[in-house]
Amino acid sequence: MASPRLEDDPLAGHPDRLRPLTGELVAAVLAARGRSVGRAVNGDLVGRFDDNLIWFLRLGAAGEVLQVRTMVAPAFGIEQVPALYAFCNAWNHDRLWPKAFVHVDDGGHARIYGEVITDLERGVTPHQLDQLLDCGITTGCQLAVAVGRLPGAVST
């Protein structure tokens, strides 16, 4: 696949040149792929993919760490947490991406999240970023499909 190119500044220049990870670069690469995302109240990029919410976060002192975090659509009652832990442990044993974990919200609903994290301290090309974002989205949605097969999902 060729590196995504747009007329905008984030993707301008030589496609093999490393660039710092910025929110603008992430948004431009997602747009070039036809992925629709918006900004959350706090400015983070977020999109809905197959009914799942996926955030595209920049972490680290200089925003050099990319985290693609998926909140899968199905929610579960608190009594399901031990089974969800077992599911996540099996998932993490058998797969590299995304790392799966259980989160219980203030309302007492349990959800499984997935995340793909990459340190891009030295920079990233648009093509590399495209591959990382696609990996996070695709594997996050694969996790969601597997979670959707678990018994006990509730509507929130």
Buried (B, 14 or more C-beta within 10 A) or exposed (E): EEBBBEEEEBBBEEEEEEBBBEBEBBBBBBBBEEBEBEEEEEEBBBBEBBEBBBBBBBEEEEBBBBBBBBBBBBBBEEEBEEBBBEBBEEBBEEBEBBBBBBEEEEEEBBBBBBBBBBEBEEBBBBBBBBBBBBBBBBBBBBBBEBBBEBEEBEEE
